[in-house]
Amino acid sequence: MYYKRFIFNCIAFFIVLFLHVFPRFICHLCIKGNKAPACRY
């Protein structure tokens, strides 16, 4: 069904976006907390 496919594409897009942004967010918190060895970006 087209509707299910649209939802799946939307979820997949958000997962990719999340995986792309989340490590940088962790790195930012990491640098802010002065725990640099935990992240290398």
PDB file of N, CA, C and O in Angstrom:
ATOM      1  N   MET A   1       0.843  -1.205   0.000  1.00  0.00           N
ATOM      2  CA  MET A   1       0.000   0.000   0.000  1.00  0.00           C
ATOM      3  C   MET A   1       0.883   1.262   0.000  1.00  0.00           C
ATOM      4  O   MET A   1       1.923   1.300   0.657  1.00  0.00           O
ATOM      5  N   TYR A   2       0.467   2.257  -0.721  1.00  0.00           N
ATOM      6  CA  TYR A   2       1.255   3.483  -0.851  1.00  0.00           C
ATOM      7  C   TYR A   2       1.432   4.176   0.494  1.00  0.00           C
ATOM      8  O   TYR A   2       2.500   4.712   0.791  1.00  0.00           O
ATOM      9  N   TYR A   3       0.375   4.161   1.306  1.00  0.00           N
ATOM     10  CA  TYR A   3       0.408   4.849   2.593  1.00  0.00           C
ATOM     11  C   TYR A   3       1.474   4.247   3.516  1.00  0.00           C
ATOM     12  O   TYR A   3       2.220   4.967   4.180  1.00  0.00           O
ATOM     13  N   LYS A   4       1.527   2.911   3.542  1.00  0.00           N
ATOM     14  CA  LYS A   4       2.544   2.248   4.367  1.00  0.00           C
ATOM     15  C   LYS A   4       3.951   2.561   3.857  1.00  0.00           C
ATOM     16  O   LYS A   4       4.874   2.773   4.643  1.00  0.00           O
ATOM     17  N   ARG A   5       4.097   2.586   2.555  1.00  0.00           N
ATOM     18  CA  ARG A   5       5.404   2.876   1.973  1.00  0.00           C
ATOM     19  C   ARG A   5       5.860   4.284   2.332  1.00  0.00           C
ATOM     20  O   ARG A   5       7.033   4.506   2.633  1.00  0.00           O
ATOM     21  N   PHE A   6       4.934   5.229   2.298  1.00  0.00           N
ATOM     22  CA  PHE A   6       5.249   6.610   2.651  1.00  0.00           C
ATOM     23  C   PHE A   6       5.716   6.703   4.103  1.00  0.00           C
ATOM     24  O   PHE A   6       6.702   7.376   4.401  1.00  0.00           O
ATOM     25  N   ILE A   7       5.005   6.026   5.001  1.00  0.00           N
ATOM     26  CA  ILE A   7       5.377   6.035   6.414  1.00  0.00           C
ATOM     27  C   ILE A   7       6.760   5.403   6.605  1.00  0.00           C
ATOM     28  O   ILE A   7       7.586   5.911   7.364  1.00  0.00           O
ATOM     29  N   PHE A   8       6.998   4.294   5.908  1.00  0.00           N
ATOM     30  CA  PHE A   8       8.288   3.618   6.017  1.00  0.00           C
ATOM     31  C   PHE A   8       9.428   4.524   5.555  1.00  0.00           C
ATOM     32  O   PHE A   8      10.473   4.591   6.202  1.00  0.00           O
ATOM     33  N   ASN A   9       9.224   5.219   4.436  1.00  0.00           N
ATOM     34  CA  ASN A   9      10.243   6.141   3.924  1.00  0.00           C
ATOM     35  C   ASN A   9      10.496   7.269   4.910  1.00  0.00           C
ATOM     36  O   ASN A   9      11.636   7.687   5.110  1.00  0.00           O
ATOM     37  N   CYS A  10       9.432   7.756   5.521  1.00  0.00           N
ATOM     38  CA  CYS A  10       9.539   8.844   6.489  1.00  0.00           C
ATOM     39  C   CYS A  10      10.343   8.394   7.705  1.00  0.00           C
ATOM     40  O   CYS A  10      11.232   9.108   8.170  1.00  0.00           O
ATOM     41  N   ILE A  11      10.024   7.206   8.214  1.00  0.00           N
ATOM     42  CA  ILE A  11      10.739   6.663   9.369  1.00  0.00           C
ATOM     43  C   ILE A  11      12.206   6.420   9.019  1.00  0.00           C
ATOM     44  O   ILE A  11      13.100   6.746   9.800  1.00  0.00           O
ATOM     45  N   ALA A  12      12.445   5.850   7.848  1.00  0.00           N
ATOM     46  CA  ALA A  12      13.820   5.593   7.417  1.00  0.00           C
ATOM     47  C   ALA A  12      14.609   6.894   7.318  1.00  0.00           C
ATOM     48  O   ALA A  12      15.776   6.941   7.707  1.00  0.00           O
ATOM     49  N   PHE A  13      13.981   7.954   6.800  1.00  0.00           N
ATOM     50  CA  PHE A  13      14.637   9.254   6.683  1.00  0.00           C
ATOM     51  C   PHE A  13      15.021   9.794   8.056  1.00  0.00           C
ATOM     52  O   PHE A  13      16.131  10.291   8.244  1.00  0.00           O
ATOM     53  N   PHE A  14      14.093   9.694   9.022  1.00  0.00           N
ATOM     54  CA  PHE A  14      14.379  10.197  10.359  1.00  0.00           C
ATOM     55  C   PHE A  14      15.467   9.379  11.046  1.00  0.00           C
ATOM     56  O   PHE A  14      16.273   9.925  11.799  1.00  0.00           O
ATOM     57  N   ILE A  15      15.494   8.063  10.788  1.00  0.00           N
ATOM     58  CA  ILE A  15      16.547   7.219  11.362  1.00  0.00           C
ATOM     59  C   ILE A  15      17.915   7.630  10.811  1.00  0.00           C
ATOM     60  O   ILE A  15      18.882   7.752  11.562  1.00  0.00           O
ATOM     61  N   VAL A  16      17.988   7.841   9.503  1.00  0.00           N
ATOM     62  CA  VAL A  16      19.245   8.269   8.887  1.00  0.00           C
ATOM     63  C   VAL A  16      19.668   9.629   9.431  1.00  0.00           C
ATOM     64  O   VAL A  16      20.835   9.839   9.759  1.00  0.00           O
ATOM     65  N   LEU A  17      18.723  10.538   9.523  1.00  0.00           N
ATOM     66  CA  LEU A  17      19.007  11.870  10.046  1.00  0.00           C
ATOM     67  C   LEU A  17      19.498  11.783  11.486  1.00  0.00           C
ATOM     68  O   LEU A  17      20.459  12.451  11.868  1.00  0.00           O
ATOM     69  N   PHE A  18      18.822  10.948  12.284  1.00  0.00           N
ATOM     70  CA  PHE A  18      19.183  10.756  13.683  1.00  0.00           C
ATOM     71  C   PHE A  18      20.604  10.206  13.802  1.00  0.00           C
ATOM     72  O   PHE A  18      21.401  10.701  14.599  1.00  0.00           O
ATOM     73  N   LEU A  19      20.915   9.189  13.012  1.00  0.00           N
ATOM     74  CA  LEU A  19      22.246   8.578  13.063  1.00  0.00           C
ATOM     75  C   LEU A  19      23.318   9.551  12.594  1.00  0.00           C
ATOM     76  O   LEU A  19      24.472   9.448  13.011  1.00  0.00           O
ATOM     77  N   HIS A  20      22.952  10.496  11.731  1.00  0.00           N
ATOM     78  CA  HIS A  20      23.910  11.474  11.242  1.00  0.00           C
ATOM     79  C   HIS A  20      24.151  12.588  12.259  1.00  0.00           C
ATOM     80  O   HIS A  20      25.279  13.054  12.426  1.00  0.00           O
ATOM     81  N   VAL A  21      23.088  13.009  12.932  1.00  0.00           N
ATOM     82  CA  VAL A  21      23.174  14.160  13.836  1.00  0.00           C
ATOM     83  C   VAL A  21      23.584  13.752  15.247  1.00  0.00           C
ATOM     84  O   VAL A  21      24.322  14.476  15.916  1.00  0.00           O
ATOM     85  N   PHE A  22      23.102  12.576  15.707  1.00  0.00           N
ATOM     86  CA  PHE A  22      23.292  12.177  17.096  1.00  0.00           C
ATOM     87  C   PHE A  22      24.760  12.089  17.515  1.00  0.00           C
ATOM     88  O   PHE A  22      25.099  12.583  18.590  1.00  0.00           O
ATOM     89  N   PRO A  23      25.665  11.474  16.703  1.00  0.00           N
ATOM     90  CA  PRO A  23      27.074  11.421  17.105  1.00  0.00           C
ATOM     91  C   PRO A  23      27.689  12.799  17.281  1.00  0.00           C
ATOM     92  O   PRO A  23      28.503  13.007  18.180  1.00  0.00           O
ATOM     93  N   ARG A  24      27.308  13.732  16.436  1.00  0.00           N
ATOM     94  CA  ARG A  24      27.835  15.104  16.568  1.00  0.00           C
ATOM     95  C   ARG A  24      27.312  15.755  17.842  1.00  0.00           C
ATOM     96  O   ARG A  24      28.030  16.495  18.515  1.00  0.00           O
ATOM     97  N   PHE A  25      26.046  15.469  18.166  1.00  0.00           N
ATOM     98  CA  PHE A  25      25.445  16.005  19.386  1.00  0.00           C
ATOM     99  C   PHE A  25      26.165  15.455  20.607  1.00  0.00           C
ATOM    100  O   PHE A  25      26.458  16.195  21.547  1.00  0.00           O
ATOM    101  N   ILE A  26      26.451  14.156  20.593  1.00  0.00           N
ATOM    102  CA  ILE A  26      27.193  13.526  21.684  1.00  0.00           C
ATOM    103  C   ILE A  26      28.584  14.139  21.782  1.00  0.00           C
ATOM    104  O   ILE A  26      29.072  14.420  22.877  1.00  0.00           O
ATOM    105  N   CYS A  27      29.206  14.340  20.649  1.00  0.00           N
ATOM    106  CA  CYS A  27      30.544  14.932  20.614  1.00  0.00           C
ATOM    107  C   CYS A  27      30.521  16.336  21.210  1.00  0.00           C
ATOM    108  O   CYS A  27      31.422  16.709  21.961  1.00  0.00           O
ATOM    109  N   HIS A  28      29.503  17.105  20.878  1.00  0.00           N
ATOM    110  CA  HIS A  28      29.364  18.464  21.389  1.00  0.00           C
ATOM    111  C   HIS A  28      29.224  18.454  22.908  1.00  0.00           C
ATOM    112  O   HIS A  28      29.863  19.247  23.599  1.00  0.00           O
ATOM    113  N   LEU A  29      28.386  17.553  23.428  1.00  0.00           N
ATOM    114  CA  LEU A  29      28.233  17.421  24.873  1.00  0.00           C
ATOM    115  C   LEU A  29      29.537  16.965  25.496  1.00  0.00           C
ATOM    116  O   LEU A  29      29.913  17.384  26.591  1.00  0.00           O
ATOM    117  N   CYS A  30      30.229  16.077  24.752  1.00  0.00           N
ATOM    118  CA  CYS A  30      31.484  15.520  25.212  1.00  0.00           C
ATOM    119  C   CYS A  30      32.536  16.606  25.373  1.00  0.00           C
ATOM    120  O   CYS A  30      33.202  16.682  26.406  1.00  0.00           O
ATOM    121  N   ILE A  31      32.687  17.438  24.363  1.00  0.00           N
ATOM    122  CA  ILE A  31      33.653  18.527  24.392  1.00  0.00           C
ATOM    123  C   ILE A  31      33.265  19.539  25.467  1.00  0.00           C
ATOM    124  O   ILE A  31      34.123  20.094  26.154  1.00  0.00           O
ATOM    125  N   LYS A  32      31.967  19.768  25.601  1.00  0.00           N
ATOM    126  CA  LYS A  32      31.475  20.712  26.592  1.00  0.00           C
ATOM    127  C   LYS A  32      31.778  20.223  28.004  1.00  0.00           C
ATOM    128  O   LYS A  32      32.038  21.010  28.914  1.00  0.00           O
ATOM    129  N   GLY A  33      31.735  18.870  28.164  1.00  0.00           N
ATOM    130  CA  GLY A  33      31.996  18.280  29.472  1.00  0.00           C
ATOM    131  C   GLY A  33      33.467  17.933  29.680  1.00  0.00           C
ATOM    132  O   GLY A  33      33.825  17.337  30.695  1.00  0.00           O
ATOM    133  N   ASN A  34      34.332  18.308  28.712  1.00  0.00           N
ATOM    134  CA  ASN A  34      35.766  18.039  28.794  1.00  0.00           C
ATOM    135  C   ASN A  34      36.074  16.549  28.926  1.00  0.00           C
ATOM    136  O   ASN A  34      36.931  16.144  29.710  1.00  0.00           O
ATOM    137  N   LYS A  35      35.350  15.737  28.134  1.00  0.00           N
ATOM    138  CA  LYS A  35      35.639  14.307  28.092  1.00  0.00           C
ATOM    139  C   LYS A  35      35.970  13.937  26.647  1.00  0.00           C
ATOM    140  O   LYS A  35      35.310  13.097  26.035  1.00  0.00           O
ATOM    141  N   ALA A  36      36.988  14.573  26.131  1.00  0.00           N
ATOM    142  CA  ALA A  36      37.330  14.487  24.718  1.00  0.00           C
ATOM    143  C   ALA A  36      37.658  13.078  24.214  1.00  0.00           C
ATOM    144  O   ALA A  36      37.298  12.763  23.080  1.00  0.00           O
ATOM    145  N   PRO A  37      38.326  12.210  24.997  1.00  0.00           N
ATOM    146  CA  PRO A  37      38.683  10.889  24.453  1.00  0.00           C
ATOM    147  C   PRO A  37      37.471  10.041  24.062  1.00  0.00           C
ATOM    148  O   PRO A  37      37.608   9.110  23.268  1.00  0.00           O
ATOM    149  N   ALA A  38      36.303  10.340  24.596  1.00  0.00           N
ATOM    150  CA  ALA A  38      35.112   9.543  24.317  1.00  0.00           C
ATOM    151  C   ALA A  38      34.587   9.782  22.909  1.00  0.00           C
ATOM    152  O   ALA A  38      33.809   8.973  22.403  1.00  0.00           O
ATOM    153  N   CYS A  39      34.991  10.867  22.266  1.00  0.00           N
ATOM    154  CA  CYS A  39      34.488  11.149  20.924  1.00  0.00           C
ATOM    155  C   CYS A  39      35.571  11.743  20.054  1.00  0.00           C
ATOM    156  O   CYS A  39      36.337  12.597  20.500  1.00  0.00           O
ATOM    157  N   ARG A  40      35.638  11.296  18.820  1.00  0.00           N
ATOM    158  CA  ARG A  40      36.622  11.822  17.867  1.00  0.00           C
ATOM    159  C   ARG A  40      35.914  12.184  16.578  1.00  0.00           C
ATOM    160  O   ARG A  40      35.853  11.372  15.655  1.00  0.00           O
ATOM    161  N   TYR A  41      35.381  13.384  16.501  1.00  0.00           N
ATOM    162  CA  TYR A  41      34.703  13.860  15.294  1.00  0.00           C
ATOM    163  C   TYR A  41      35.286  15.183  14.854  1.00  0.00           C
ATOM    164  O   TYR A  41      34.846  15.748  13.853  1.00  0.00           O
TER     165      TYR A  41
END
